[in-house]
Structure formats: structure tokens, C-alpha cells
Amino acid sequence: MTITAEQVKQLRERTGAGMMECKKALVDAEGDVEKAIDALRRSGIARAGMRAERAVKEGLVDAYIHPGNRVGVLIEVNCETDFVARTAEFAELVRNLAMQVAAAGADYVRREEVPVESLEREREIYAAQLREQGKPEAMIGKIVIGKLEKYHAEVCLLEQPYIRDDQKTVGDLVGEAAAKTGENIVVRRFVRFRLGQE
């Protein structure tokens, strides 16, 4: 199968990956652009995973106030170098993450931060609801696991569907940015303020 320069260019514009990586992904995907994008995302996220141990001491703190001044967010996102932290692309990522927090209202950055007590309480509530609905006991455990996954997707920032493209998660967005920059990128913390809420 012949891969044209135009196909490589289009894939590069959509993914930010290097030309050779794009060409290889297109060859492996037999010219299917969507499969090539998936392959590049997987490899980019894998590379980001390999970088996860590297120190992240640079980055940005950003403040976002939603129009109407009723919701505000402070967020810290870290990367490895000051060079990346000062790029427009990194600033845009941090701003998009702040807007995500304002819009979707996450409570935690990642699932490991959810207290065990909260998960147990949710598990008990879901199981009780299913018993009241008359679900067979053998099915309840599996259904509860699915409901807990949805719970994580609501309360954990990195697992939420991204507000600008619900085909990917916020974690995917961060992984793509890490793949483009070649650096480990970590959402360190955030605080969401809503007028009148404690």
C-alpha cells in the first residue's frame, strides 16, 4: 500500500506526532487514518507512562473564572522543563484543564485519591438499590463494578470525558500533550470554588 505525503501531513496535523511515526502508523494501519491515530495515541500514552517516573518540578498555576463569576478554579499542572512550561501549547492545556474542572466539577485528580470509605459507601448504596429492584444476587457484584467505574468517571478529573471531545478522556488529553512535548506532564492539584458552597 502506498502512503502519500498528504496523508502523512494530515495525520501529523491531527496528532502532532513526527513525520516518520505518522508514516509508520499509516503503513501499519494500511492507510486507515483513524486506526493510525489510535495507534499513535496508544504509543504516545505508553511513552508518557515510561516518563512517569521523571521529576516534574516546572509547570504552571492557572486561575479560571467562569463567565458570571459564580465558579472559579485554581489548578497546578507540572512538566519537566521551564522550556515546555512557557509554551503556548502548555498554557492552553492548563487552561483547558481548568475549564474542565469548572464545567464538570471533579473532586479528585485520579482514582487513587478517592477515599476507600467513599467507595465502600457508594458500593453499599448501589448494591441496596439493585436489591430493591429485584436484581439476582449473582449479578449485583458485576453491576456494582460498572456503576463504580461510572462514579470514577464523574469524580476523577483524569477519567472524565473531555468537555470539548467526549470521545476521549481528560487523561487521554494529558497523554497526548505528554507525547507531543516528550515530557512527563502531571496534573498536581486543583481547587474549585462555587459561590455559596463550603
VENGIKA-V919095 format. One line per field, one symbol per residue. phi: phi as a letter, one per 30 degrees, with the letter a starting at -180 (. if undefined). Layout:
BEGIN
phi: ???
END
This chain:
BEGIN
phi: .ccdddddddddddciddddddddddddchiddddddedddddddddddddedddbcckbcbcbcdejhcbbbcbcbcbdbdedecddddddeddddddddddcidcbdbdddddeddddddeddddddddddiddeddeedddeddddddeddccedcddddcaddbcdededdddddddibdbbddaabccbeicd
END
